[in-house]
Amino acid sequence: MHKKTIYILISLIILVMSGCRGKHEAWTNRVDLSGEWGFREDAGDVGVQERWFEATDEEVIKLPGSMASNGKGEAIRVGTSWTGSIFDSSYFDKPEYAAYRQEGNIKVPFWLQPNTHYVGAAWYFKEIEIPQSWDGRHIELILERPHWETSVWLNGKFMGMQNSLSTAHRFQLDTALSAGKHRLAVRVDNRIKEVNPGQNAHSLTDHTQTNWNGIVGQIYLATFPTIRIDELRLFPDTRSKRVRAELTVSNRSDSAQDLSFCLQASTLSKEAGDIDQLVWSQRVDTGTTTVEKIYNMGADALLWNEFKPNLYRMSANINGEHIEDHTVTSDFGLREVGINGTNITINGEKVFLRGALESAVFPLSGYPATDTASWTNIFKVLCAYGLNHLRFHSWCPPEAAFAAADRAGVYLQIECAAWPNWGTSVGDGAAIDRYLYEEAERIIRDYGNHPSFIMMTHGNEPGGKNRNNYLDDFVSHWKKKDPRRIYTAGAGWPVVPENDYENIPDPRIQQWEEGLASVINAKPPQTQFDWSDILLKHTKPVVSHEIGQWCVYPDFKEMEKYKGVLKPKNFEIFADRLKNSNLYHLADSFLSASGKLQALCYKADIEAALRTPGMAGFQLLGLQDFPGQGTALVGVVNPFWEDKGYINAAEYSQFCNRVVPLARFAKMNMLNTEMLEVPVEVANFSGQKLEAAKLNWQISEAEGNTLYRGSLPTKDIEVGNGVSLGIIRQSLSEIDRAKKLVFTLEVEGYKNSWDFFVYPKRLPDVAPDVIVTSSLTHDIISKLDAGAHVLLTLPKGRVAPSKGGSVAVGFSSIFWNTAWTNGQAPHTLGILCDPGHPALREFPADFHSNWQWWDAMSHSNAIFLDAVAKDLNPIVRIIDDWVTARSLGLIFEGSVGKGKLMVSGIDLSGRLDARPEARQLLYSLKRYMQSDSFHPSIEVPIQRIQQLLLHD
């Protein structure tokens, strides 16, 4: 027998016995380069010309890290050249920001502020020592996450340039590199140059992670055999339980080689059994060869999904006569993502993507986490809030995020580091067009085996007159090249023929520039609506883009948490504003009250999506606060992924979960003469049919006392939504006082609840000694002076703009923030009141906005309280935008002469027969004004009241 044949047979036997474990693992042949490096700023961009790669005069810096984390860079100035759009330029010229433009007190309101800032080239130097055992071997330099463009010199010789924003930079160093010491120079440049992903792309913007300069993650030298496996790509087939393995083998020797191959999958789950290995021999020519094999996982192989994220590890090994073994490994799962009509499927089963955005928000470091523990915590919080999906807005995370998502069972949408708008575009022939293909190639090469990686697009909301054709081709290219995931042209838009799914903003409650015309602000509250009409226009799955964007007041207690490179100078400005208005003592109350409204708005948005049959999912903006773009406090968790105290994960996951009971209320405010009729249904995306599901309901008072309860017949509930459970009917005639009631529906242990409000049809007569008026006539003023009790109720639009009439009042929370949206309405964050105040004794008030306040906020004017009297404490306060932090009143009282005045910014006079909430509030105020409790403590000059009004 031929000697080579004998060797191959022996090698195969050894491989079988050793389970494909070669004698040398690639990862063990490395030299860690973390620690101290030399450093020089190159603000003048002269380093290459002056041959700094040969210089030795340098400072010291620690890597992994950034210039900012090492205290390097420039102090923040008014004229700092930020990377990111600033739509509201008030900071630069308005007098209210003058104090924050002074040297030594520079504070910007746009985003979190780094200690230092630097845009340009910087040099990092290291003396490296090559072990004797590496002499003459192939050596690579690996920089896991540099930012951004890197150029490398070794012993003064240029080794190349790389500019991926998403993957590790790998540099081939000389094979003739001798043992001993050598000088390594890495030039990092974070400027946007020819390739322009967009200054607002979260891969590089100061809005979120900052446009930092440095190198983070693993930094090391690695050595590889002359013949090595460059790539291992795995394509699972869930039906046959087989995996197509593609190995790219690089033969850098001077001749073809006979090699022995081995593939061995091993389970990372305790439930799975042993798997046979696959061994074979093959001759490999010089250069690069692609080898394909079908690997049988066995009939008992476990699938990967959100419920059971079963993982495997594939080892691929090669060896040959006089050839060093080489082994690579890759974790993967048996997972297939598909399309069934307007549904997305995983392994053939419908899924509903309950997603949020991750926008590269890292408030301590100012750069992405590269450790698995950090990402494990993020996904733990995400799942606790009932979500199963995360969209990486215009960036791609490091390897650790994919590994953590694989284990958590979270579905990821990855983007190629671009937001090509505002100064850049796609499809118009610029360098970004080619870069996006290259970046996508790198992302799929490095992360493509991860089962969590199910969706991909180029980036966010693109511009460009030729964008549609370009992106249609982009999607088509990747669908054909790598069918392991689904693709769409862009997050937000466009809709193109090749899209696997549509990622569009149409199905959400508040559209851009919709203001007070949105369904939550323009129509009385109800939970019947869904997005079926929108879905009728589409034949592909629809995942709604950036729903929510509901704001909450800043949590100033959060400021002490910023102990890293980013500081909440924006919060400091907002806190100063509140202090200047003498309202800082209400900061926590503003947070709690606006937070309750924010949660109510998110509940409405999420449930509308879940009520829509055939909808594929939603992507929230967001679960977590977004610290940039003018400061968008849209999260129920802060940038540290901690809740803010007004809603926790258990409460949130009642309306956002794999199983969610749903109720279609025709109205949330009703009379006690009406019959409550509520169709109920369920969204079941638990991965299995709920057999003989038990369906229970109850109606209770806000204090917890149960008034009514019942059950519906048990029912088998298939996977999907729009599954009708029946109609709940209940008379409300026994409710004889205005009350807040809570309707709770439970399906197999999953509960959801809704607040609704009942008002008596008939109210007791009130003595006519309270004068109700919409204007201050001479007669009314005379009666006030004489001791009358007057309720001044103002129709909407009656307050002068300079006295509060210019404030756009709506029911919902602020959308995104007023700075970035150029003042889109509403400008307010709901109400704050003391529900125990005697003026509200006959009105079912919460301390915050709830559905009972919708009518009031829709028929109201804000009133600048400082225009009336100093230190005037209203009965009901409107919470102003934190940027302006004005003291706004909705209902307040004061003494005028011998009389007593109640002023209502709410119209309590028009169409009361159709407005039970307004009728009830009017009744409550009048009862109070007749009582001994009505003793206003602040004297209000009648001239100040007159000045509030238009046409009076």
N, C-alpha and C positions, 0 to 999 in steps of 0.2 A: 504493500500500500504506500502511496506517495506520502512523503513526510508532512507536507502541508495539510493533506487530508486527515492524517492521523492527528495533527495538532488541532484542527478544527473540531474533530469528534471529541477529543479530550476537553477542549474548551467548552463545547456544548454541554458535556456531562458536568463540568464544574459549575457552569452557569445554572443548570437545573438544580444542582445540589445547594448552591449558594443563594438561590432565589433572586438572581439577576443583580446581586450586589457585587460591584466591581471592587478591585483592590484599592482604588483611590476614588473618593468622592470629590467632585470639582469644588464643592464649597469648602473643603478642608484645605485646599491649596490657595491660601489667601494671606495677605498681609494687611492688617487693619491700619488705616491712615487717619483715623480720628484722633483728635488731640490738638496740640499747638501747631499752627502754621504761620509762616511769615505773611505779611500783608502790606499792600500799598494801594492807596486810592489813586485813580488815574482820571481825575475830573477833566483834565485837558486832553485826554485821549492821545497821549504821546508815548505810551509805554512800548508799543510795538516798534515805532520808529527809533526810540532810544534804546531798544533791546533790553528791556527790563527783565526779560526771561533769563538774562545772564547776570543780572545785578544781585547784590547781597544786602544792600541797605534797606531794611524793612522793619515794620512794626510786628507785633504778635497778635494773633487772633485765634479763637478756638472754633474748630469745626467738629461735628456738624453745628451749624449756626448761621446767622446772618450778620451783616454789618450792624444792624440795629441791635441785635441781641448782644453784640460785643461793644456797644457804645460807639461805634464808628459812624461816620456820616456827618451831615450838616444839621445844625439847629433849625427848627421849624421857623419859617419867616412868613410874613404876609404874602410874599411873592414866591413861595415854594412852588416848584413846578410839579404839581400833582399829576398822577396818571388816573384820569377819570373825569367825566363830564360834571360840571357844576352848573345846574340850570338856574338856580337862584343866586344871583350875584350880590345879594344884600350885604353879605359879610364885608365886602370890599369897600362899600361906600356909605352904608346907612349908619347914622349916629348911634343907634342902639348897640352896635357892635364895636364902637370906637375903642372901648376899654380893652377889647380882646385883640386889637391890632397893634398894641404897644409892645415894644421890645421887653422881654422878660415876662410877658403875660399873654403870649400868643396862644389863642384857642380858636379852633375852627369848629363850626357846627355841622359839617357835612358828614363826618364819619369819626371813628375812633382815631386818635392822633398818636402816631409813633413818636418815640423819644427823639429819634433822629430820622433823617430822610436822605436818600441818595439815589440819583439816576445817572448811570454812566458805567464806565469800565472800572473794575477793581481787580487786583492781582493777588493770588494766593500761592504761596511757595512752600515746598516741602522737600527736605532731604530724605530720600527713600533708600532703604537698604535691601538689595536683592539677595536672598539666601543662596548659599553655594549650590543647593540642590536644584535651583531654578536656572542655573547657568545655561544659556542657549535655548531656553524654552519659550513658548508663546505666552506672552504676558498681556493682560488687559488692565486698564484703569477703569473702574466703575464708579460713577457718581450718581447716587440714586435719585436725588431730586435737587438739581441745581436750578438757579433762577438768574438769568434765563440762558442766554447764549454762552457757551463755553468754548475756549480755544486752549489747546494744550501744547506745551513745549517740554521736551525731555532732553536734558543736557544741551539746551539751546536749539534743538531741532524741532521744527513744527510738526506736530502729530495729527492735526486736524481740528475742525470746528463742528459743533453740534448745537442744535437749537430746539430740541423737543421741550415742550412745556408739560408733557404728560408722562414721559417714561425716562428711565435711567439713560445717562450719557455713557457710552462705552467707547473707549479708545484703544486701538491695537498699538501696543508698544513694540519696540524692536525685538525680533527673535534672537538677535545677536547681543542682547543686553547682558553684560557680564555681571557676575556676582560682585557685590560691594555697594558703595554709595553712589547715588545719582541725584541730580537736581531736577525736580518737577515744578513746573510753573503752570498755573491755571488762571486764565483771564476770564472773568465773568462779567458779562455786559447785560444790564437789565433795561436798556433802552428799546423802545419800539422803533425798528428801522424799516427795511424794505418789506419784511413780513409784518403785516399789521392785523392782528386778530381782533382789534378793537380796544380802545382804551378803557371800556367798561367791562370787558371780559373778566370773569372772576378768576381766570388763570393768572392775571397779572395786575389787577386794578387796586388802587388804594381804597376803593369802596369797601373791600372785604379783607382779603389776606394781606394786603399791601403789595406794592411793587418792590419787593425786597431784593437784595443782592446777597448771594451766599450759596452755600451747599449744605443740604440737610439729608438726613437718612444715612444709609450705609455709604461709606467712602473707603474703598479698598483696592488693592491689587490682587489679581487672580491669575493663576497659571493654568494652562490647558494643554492636553496632549496634541501632538501633530495631527492626529485624526480624532475628531470630536463630533459630538452631536450639537449642532448650533440651535436647533429648534425642535420642540416636540409639540405637535398640534393634535388635539384629540377631538374627534367628531362622534358623539354618542348616537346610537340608534336605540331609542327606548323600547321599540316594539320587539326587536330581535335580541335585545340586551347585549349588543355588540358595540365595539368602539373601533372606528377607523383611525388608526394612528399614522400620522405623517411625520417622518423624521427627516430633517435636513442634516445631512452628514457632510462635514467639510474635511477633505483630505488634502493637507498641506505638505504631504511628503512628495517625493519625486517620482512615485510610481503607483499604479493601481495596487490595491491591497485586498486580500481575502479576509473578511471579518466575520465574527460570530456575533449575532444579535440576540437580545433577550428583552421581552416585555413582561412585566409582572405588575399586576394591579393588586393592591392591598386595601383593605377596608379601614376607614377611620371611624366606623360605627361599630358598636358592640353587637349590633343585631345581625350583621352580615357574616357569612362564612368564608372559608378559604377559596382562593381563585387560582386556577391553573395558569402557569406561565406559558409564554409562546417563545420558542427559540428557533432560530434558523441561521443559515450562513449565506453570505452574499459577497460578491466581488464589487468593490467600490473604486471607481476611477478617481484620478486626481481632480481637484476642484470641488464643486458642490454637487451632491447627489441627493435626490428626494426618494425616500423609501416609504412605501405604503404597506400596511398590514392590517388585517381585520382581527381584532382581539375579542374573544368570546368571554363575556363576563359571567356567564352561567345563568341558568334559569332562575336562580334565587336572588339575583342581583337586585339591589334596592334603588328606587328612583329618588331624585332630589326635587323637593319643592319647599314651599314656605312652612308646611306643617311637619314634614320630615326631611330636614336638610341632610340627607345621607351623602357622605363624601367618600371618595376613593383617592388613592395616590398611585399614579402610574410611574413605575421606574423603567427607564430604557437604558440598556447597557450595550456597549460594543467592546470587543477586544480582538486581538489577532496576534499572530506570531511576531514577536519583537515589537509589539505595539502595546502601549500603555492602555489599560482599561479606562473607559470614560462612562460615567453614569449621570443621567439627569433625571429629575423627578418633577412631576406636576400634579397638583391636586385637581380633581374634576368631579363632576356628578353626572349621573344619567338623567339628563333633562332635555326636553324638547319644547321650544316655544313655538306656538302656531297661531293661526287665525281661523276662527269659525264664525263667519258672518261678521257681525260687529263686536264679537267677543275675542279677547285674547285668551289663549289656552296655554296651560303648562301640562305637558304629558297628556294632552287630549282633554283635560278638564278645564272648564271655565274658571278664570280668576278675575277678580276686581282689584285694580291697582289703587290702593289707598296710599297716596304718596305725598311726600314733602320735598322741599328743595334743600340741598346743601350747597352753599355758595362760597365755600372756602373761608369760613368764619372761624378764626383761631385767635381769640382775644389775648392770650398770654404770649404766644410766640410770634404772631404775625406771619406765620408760614404753616403749611399743612403738617399735620401729625403723620409720622411714618411708622408708628408703633401700633401693633395689633390691639393692645389694651385700650388705647384711646378710642379706636374705632369700635371695639366691642361695646364700650360704654355708650357711644352714640346710638348704635343699633339697639341696644337694650332699652334706651329711653324711647326711641322711635317705636319699637314694638309694644312697649307698655301703653302708649297712646293709641294703640289699635292700628297702626300703620304697617304696611308690608312692602313699601316701595320708597326708593330715594332717587331723586333726580339730581345729578351733579351739573348745576347750571353753569354752562360755558367753561367747564374745566373737567379734568380727569384726576381722580385721587391716586395716591400711591398704592403699591401692592398690598399693604396691610389692610386697606379698606376692603378690597376684594376678598381677602382671606377671611376677614371678620364677617362680611356679608354672607359668604358661603355658609359659614357655621350658624349664622342667625336666621337663615332662610329669608333674606331680604332681596327683592328684585331691584336691579340698578339700571338707570338710564345714564349712559356715559356720553359726554360731549367732547368734541375735538378742540377744546380750549379757545373757542372763538365766539365773539359777539360782534359780527362784522356789520356795524352800523355806526353812525356818527363819526364820519371821517374815513370810513373804509367800507368795503362791500365785497360781495362774491359774484363771480361770473363775468367780471369786467376786465379780465386779463391781468390783474395784479398778482403779485407773488403769493398772496394768501390762497389763491385758487390751487396752485400746486401744493402748497404747504399742507392744506387740509387733507389731501390724499395721502401725503407722506405721514402726517400725524396719525391719521386713522390706521395706516399700515403698522405703525409702531405700537399703537394702543392694542390692536388685535394680536400682534406678535407677542407682546408681553403679558396681556391679561385675558386673551381670548378663550382659554380653557376654563375660566372660572364660571361655574353654573349660575352665579348671581348676575352675571353680565348678560342681560336678556334684551337690552334695547340700546340703540345708538343713533345719534344724529350729529351733524356737523357742529351745531352750537345753537345760539339763541337769536331769535328775531332778526333775521338777516336783512340787509339792504342790498340794492344793486338792480339795475334795469334788466339784467340778464340772469338774475338769481334763479328763477324758476327752472330754466333749461339746465343751468349748471347743476343745481341740486337734484333735479330729476335724474341726471346722468350719474351723479354721485351715489344716490340711493341704488340705482340699477347696478352699478359697479359692485357695490358691497353685498348686495343680495346674491349676486352670482358667485362672488369670490368666497364668501363666508356665510352660509345660511344658518349658522348656529344661533342667530338672534334676529330680531325684527328691526327695521330701519324706517326712519322718517326724515323728511327734508330739513326740518328745523323745529325747534321748540317755539311754539307760537304760530309760525307760518313758514313756508307756504304749503298749500295743499297741491300736490302734484300727482300725476298718474301712478308713478312707481312707489309711492308711499305704502308701507305695510299698515301703518296706522296714522291717524291724524292727531296731532298734538296742538290743539287750537283753543283760543280763549272764549269762544262763543258760549259754551254751557257753563256760565257762572253768574252769580247774582249781580255783581257790580262790574260793568265794563269801563274801560278807560274813557274818560271824559263824559261818562253817563251822569255823574253827579246825582242830583235829587230825583232824576227820572228813572232810577233803577227800581226793580221790583220791591226791594226791601224798604225803599224810601217813598215810592209813589203809590203803592197799593196797600190797602189794609192788610194786616198780618194774617197769614194762612199758611198751611203746609200742603196744599193740593198740587201746586205747580211742579213740573219737572221739565226736562229738556228733550222730550220726545220729538217735538216739532223740529228741533235742530238736528237730531239724529236722522230724521227722514231725508235730509239733504246729503247724507253720507252712506256709502255702502261698506266702509271699512271701520274698524274699531276707532272710537273717539276717546282720547284721554285728555280731559280738560286741562288747560294751561294756566297755571298760577292763579288758582281760585283763592278767594279770601282777600288777603292783603288788608285785613282789619287791624287797626292800630289800638294800642293801649297806652296809658300814661307812663312816663319813665318811672322806673323803680330806682330811686336815688340810693337806696340801701345797697344796690348792686355795685356802686362805684368803688367800694373798698376791695372788691374782688380783683381789680385790675392791677396785678402786681408784676406784670411782665413789660414788654416793650410798647404795648398799646395802652393809652390812657383815655378815660372818658371825658375829655375836655368838652365835648358836646353836651354831656350831661351837666357839667359844671355851669355852662352857659344857661341851660334850661333851668337849673336850680336857682341861679341868680335872678332870672326873670320872675320866678315864682316868689322869691324873697322880696323882690322890689314891689311886687303886688300885694305884699303882706298875706300871702296865701300858703307859705311853705308848711305851715302846721297841718294843712290839708293834703299834703303830698301822698301819704299812704292811703287816705280815703279816695283821692282821685284815682290812684292805681287800682284799688279794689273795685270801685264802682265802674270805671271804664273797662276793667278786666271782665266783669260780669257781662257787660254789653258785647265786648269782643267775642267772648265764648258763645253768646247767643247767636251772633252773626255767623261764626264758624259752623255752629250746629245747623243753621239754616242752609248754608252753602253745601255742607257735606251731605245732609239728608236729601237735598234736591237731587244730587248726583246719584245717591243710592236708590231713590225712587224711580229713576229713569230706566225702564227696561232696555236691555241691550247695550247700556253704556259700559265702556271698558275700564274707566277709572278716572281719577283726578290727581292733580299735583298741587298741593297746598303751597301758598306763599303767605305764611309758612307756619311750621311748628316752632321754629327758632327765630329769634329776632334777627333782623338784617341791619347791621350797624351803619351802613353807608347810604348813598343816594339821598342825603339830607337827613338821615336817621329814620329808618322805617321800623318802628317797634311793633311788628306784626306777629310776634311769637307769643305763645302761651308758656314757652320756656325761654330763658335768656340765652345769650351767646355761650354760656357755660353748660347748657342743656339741663338747667335746673328750673323747676316750676316757680312761679311768682306768687303763689299763695292764694289765688282766687279760683283756680280749677286745677285738679290733680289728674293724674293719668287714669285712675279708676273712673272718675266722673266723665272725662273726655271720651274714654273708650266705650261708654254707653251708646254714643251716637256715631262712633267710628270704630268698627270692629269687623271681624270675619262674619259674624251674625249680628244683624241690627234689626230689631222690631221697628216698624215705621207706622205713623198715623197720618192720615190726610184730613186735617181740620179745615173746614170751610172758613172759619174765623176763629181768632183767639180771644175775642171779646164778644160776649153775648148776653142776652137778657134771660132772666129766670123763667120766662114764659116760653122759651125756645126749647125744642127737643135736641139734645146733643146726639148727633149722628156722625160717627167717625169711622170711615173705612180704614181697616188696619191691614198691614201686609208685612212682609219680611224680606230682607235681603240676606240670602244664605250663600256665603262664599267660604264655607268651612271645609270644603274639599270632600264633603260627603252628604248624602241625603239624611235629613233629620226624620227618622221614622216615628210615626205616631207621636208627633211633637205636642207637648202640652202648651196651651195658650191661655194665660191668665191676665186679667186686667183689674185695675182698681182706680178709684178716684178718691183722693184724700185732700184734707185741708193742708195749708202750708205748714201748720204746726205738727202735722203727722197723723191726725185723727182720720181714720178711714171712713168715708161716707157711703161708698158703693163699691161693690166688687163683683166679679163674675169670671166666667171662663167660656171659651169657645170649644167646639168639638175638636178632638185630636186630629192631626193631619200629617200626612207625609209631605215633607217640604224638600223639593229637589234643589240642586245647586242652581242659583240664579237669583234674579231680583224681580220685582213686580209680582211676587207670589201673594195673591189675596188670601187673607185669613178670615174675612167676614166684615161685618159692620157692628160696631158697638152703639147701642141706643140707650139713652138714659135721660129721664125727665129731670129737669133742674128746678122744678117748682118749689121744692122744699128749701131752696136757698133764698132766704128772706133778707139778707144783707149783702152788700158788695163784698166779694171774696175772691182771693186767689186760690185756685184749685190746681191739683197736680194729677195728671192722668199718667198712669204707669202701665206699660205693656211688657209682659214677660213671655219669652219663648225659650224653653229648654235652658233656663238659667241665665239667659241674656236679657237684660232689662234696658228699657229706654223710657224716658218720661218727658212730659211737656207741661209747662205752666199755661193755664188759660184762666180767664177772668169772667166772672158772672156778676151781673148788676140787676137789682130789682127793677121790674117794669114800672112799678108805682113807688113813688117816694113820698114820705110825709110832707105835709105842707110846711113851709117855712114862713114865719111872720114877715110881713113886707117892710120891716124897718131897716133892712139893708138895701141901700141904693146900688143897683147894678147899672153901669154906664160904660159906653165905649168912647166917651169924649168928656172933656172938662169944660163945660159951659160955665158962664158966670153964675148961673143958678146953682150948679153943683158945687162950685167953689164956695159960694155963700153958705150952703148947707153944711159943708165940711167945717168951715170956720165956726159955725154955730154948734157943732158937736155931732154931726151925722156920721154914720158908718157907711163908707163908700167903697164899692168894689169896682175898680177900673179894669176892664177887660179889653185887650187891644187886638183888633183884627190883624192878621198877618200882613206885614208891610207897612204898619202904622208907625213904627219906631224910626226915628231919623237915622240915616246911615252913620252919622258921627256919634250917635248914642247907643249903637249896637245893631241897628238895622242892617248894616253891611255884613254882619256875620251870617254865613250860610248855615242855617240850622237844619239838621235832618235827624231822622231816627237813628240811622246806623252810626257806627264808629267812623273815624276818618279812614279814607282809602289811601293806602301806602303812606303818604305824608304830603303835606301841602307844599313843601319846598320843591320836591322833585316833580310834582304834578302841576306846578304853576297855579296852585290855589284851587284845585278841584274841590267841589262841595261833596259832603258837608265839612265844616270847619270845626266841628265839635265832637265830644266824646261821651254824649249822653248826659244824664242828670245825676246829681247827688242831693240827697235829702235825708232828713231824720224821719223815718216812717212813723215814729211815735209822736211826732208833733201834733198837737190837738187840731191843727188846721187840716190834717190829713186823716183824722180819725174815721171818717166815713168813706175814705177812698182806700182801695187795697194797694197801698204803696209798698214798694221795695225801696231800699236806699239807693238803688241803681236803676237804670233804664231796663224795663221789661216790656212785654207787649202792651201792658195797660197804659204806657206812656207814648205809644206810637201816635195816637191821635193828637196828643198835646204837642209833641215835637213837630208834627206835620202842620200845625196851625199856630205856630208860635214865632215870636221875635225874641232875640237875645237883648238884654238890657245891660249897658255898662253901669255897674253898681256905683263905681266911683263918680259917675256923673250925677248921682242922686245924693249920696251922703257918704262920708268917710266911715269905714268899719261897718258898713251895712251888711248884716248877715241874713241872707234870704231864707225863706222857707224851702224853696226849691232852687237849686243852683244848676246852671249849665256848666259843664266842664269844657273849658276852652282848649284849643290847640296849645300844646306845650311850648311851641315856638313863640307865641304871643302872650300866653299866660295871663289873660285879662280876667278880672272878676266879673262874671256874667250871672245875671239873675233871670229867673223865669217867673217866680212868684215871691213877692216881698211885701212887707207891711211897714207903715210909719205913721206917726201922728202929724196931723196938719191942723194948726190952731187948736180948737177944742175938739176937733173930730179925729176919726181914725180911718186910715186909708189902706186898702189892700190893692196892690197892683199885680195884675196877671198878664204876663207876656203872651199868654195863651188866649186865643179867641174862644171865649165861653158863652158867646151869644148867638152864633150862627148855626142853623140846622141841627139843633140839639136833639131833635127826634130821631136823627140818623146817627147820632154820636153818643152812645150810652156812656162812654168813658168821660166825655166832657160834661155831660149832664150830671154824672155822679160827682165829679170833681167840683163843679159849681155848687152842688148841694152841700158838700163837705165844707167848702170855704164859707158859705153863708151860715151854716150851723155854728161854725167856729166864731164868726164875726158877731153872732148874737150872744155868745157865751161870755162868762166872766173871765175866760182865759185870754180874750182878745185885748191885750195891753201892749201895743207897740212901744218899744223902748227907745227908738230913734226918732228924733224929730226931723221931718222931711220938708224942706221949703217947697211950697207949691209951685214956685217958678221953675224949680229943677224938674218937676214932673211935667210941667207944660213944655219945657225945652226938649223933653224926650220925644214929643209927638210931632208927626207931620200934619200940616193943615189944621192946627189947633191954636 
